[in-house]
Amino acid sequence: MERYTYYVTMETGQIHREPFDDQVKYYEVLASEPEIHEIERLFEELHNTEYSPDAYTSPLNERKTQEHRDKQQLILDKIFVAIYELGTEPTKEEIRSMNGLDQRV
């Protein structure tokens, strides 16, 4: 399977073949198309949880709100693990140095 260089940004959840904005933080990965599609699927899942009405149906129910936050954190962790596993060495080093992520990757 052929791998290509992609640039992933967490701010927008977008993946590009070339970095195009110096103001955006990119993670460089070497991935096949199916691997990139999996990261895109995770970003879509994250997007759906962010705009899901679940967190707003019972805003004073802390347990339900915490469950929603935990679900989002699990998806974020999966995204960072995927980026780490496919990342170039500078990307891996940066993720290893991030506070709290070194235990998850």
Secondary structure, DSSP 8 states (H G I E B T S, - for coil): ---EEEEEETTTTEEESS---TTS--EEEEE-HHHHHHHHHHHHHHHHHHT-THHHHSTT-HHHHHHHHHHHHHHHHHHHHHHHHHB-HHHHHHHHHSTTGGGT-
